[in-house]
Amino acid sequence: MLMTGLLLAVSVAGTQVVSADSADAYVKEIEAWRAARQERLKSPSGWLSLVGLDWLKPGVNTIGSGKGNDIVIAKAPPRLGSIEWNKDTVRLTLNDGSGAQIDGKTSEGAELLGDDHEKPTIVSFGTVSFYRINRGDKVGLRIKDSEAETRSKFLGLDYFPVDPGWRVEAKWVPFDPPQSLGIPNVLGVIEQMPVPGKAVFEHDGKTLELMPVLEAEGATELFYIIADRTSGKQTYGAARFIYSDMPKDGKVVIDFNKAYNPPCAFTPFATCPIAPPENRLSVAIEAGEKKYRGGHD
């Protein structure tokens, strides 16, 4: 139970103490955030709907439910169509009578824009959809089904109790010029991502640092890919994710109560980043989302 005097924020400059009413309001804020997080995850197009990830080969790739296809999708027509990958261009041609739509419209075919675009091209038929993803020099199809068992049999999310002491006010140390950080993913691909600075804070007498990245040009949030002493035990081993607002007045607020699992905690068909060495903390962060009960290692 929260009591008057619980810490709401911790910084290198000291601590801030809040009233019981403020602490109760904070708990309700976190609970609302978690409920919204779960609804996004459970949505028909959320991460729980993933059922496949197939990599294209250069040239023509046939698609359909028939076993002779290069890419087999169980709920597709026997011969849905074909995808030709030629250098940077990936083009889909649908067979007559496929029943598939491209971005919600009937069409004979189209160039497939990948997930590096704001709006990737979505191909759909029945409860199934797929779109192109780019990972290093690999091009693949991410396949979703709103009737996936991972969605229909979802067990819910588990969390540590809300702890206001893990809402951290950190000192922001900007990098001028910005640096880059190699972020590995589960495929073994390392992506260099821009790092505008680092967050420095104290917890239980230890000085800790995190290096957030910017996901895209013009990003309005900082993205932290972290691991800690709970990773692989109470929490998912590869990483947890946190977002924060941009720094203000030389400070940045990182709320570890909003740390959450990457998609790879729920499905083997995701290509999640792994926490880099710079963001592997030497403390146990017993806050935020725990390991998924129905997940995989």
Summary of the structure (lengths in Angstrom):
residues: 297
radius of gyration: 21.8
end to end distance: 32.9
largest distance: 68.5
contacts: 888
relative contact order: 0.15
helix: 14%
strand: 42%
